[in-house]
C-alpha cells in the first residue's frame, strides 16, 4: 500500500508541476500579448496623431504619407461628402488643407479586429465638435489610414 501511495504522490506531483509550468508559460504569453497589444495601440495612436498634425498644419505631403496606398480608401467628411478611391480622397484633403482648421482629436477608444484598427475620437473644431472614426490597416509594417468619417449614431465606441 505504501508503494501505491508513493507512486500516486509522485504522479500527482509531476502533474502538479506540469500544471504550474503550463500556468507560468500561459502567464508569460498573456504578458507578451498585452505588451504587443500596447505597442500596437501606441503605433496606431501615433499614426492618428500624425493625421491630425498634418491636417492642422496643412501639410499635404505628410497627409499623403498617412493614408494607405492599397485597400478600399474612403473618406466621409462631416458635411456628408463621401469619396472613394485614393486619388479622390487625397484631392479632397489637398483642397481642405488650403485653409487648415484648428482641430484637435480627443481619443475616445481604440479597437482592433480583422487586421484593422479603429480610433474613435471627438474632433473639436471652433465652433463645435463631431464624433469621428479613423480606420487603419497595416502596409509595409506601418499603420496607414484607409477611412475617415463620422461615427454612426448606433455604433458603440469601444
C-alpha positions, 0 to 999 in steps of 0.5 A: 500500500505504501508503494501505491501511495508513493507512486500516486504522490509522485504522479500527482506531483509531476502533474502538479508541476506540469500544471504550474509550468503550463500556468507560468508559460500561459502567464508569460504569453498573456504578458507578451500579448498585452505588451504587443497589444500596447505597442500596437495601440501606441503605433496606431495612436501615433499614426492618428496623431500624425493625421491630425498634425498634418491636417492642422498644419496643412501639410499635404505631403505628410497627409499623403504619407498617412493614408494607405496606398492599397485597400478600399480608401474612403473618406466621409467628411462631416458635411456628408461628402463621401469619396472613394478611391485614393486619388479622390480622397487625397484631392479632397484633403489637398483642397481642405488643407488650403485653409487648415482648421484648428482641430484637435482629436480627443481619443475616445477608444481604440479597437482592433479586429480583422487586421484593422484598427479603429480610433474613435475620437471627438474632433473639436473644431471652433465652433463645435465638435463631431464624433469621428472614426479613423480606420487603419490597416497595416502596409509595409509594417506601418499603420496607414489610414484607409477611412475617415468619417463620422461615427454612426449614431448606433455604433458603440465606441469601444 
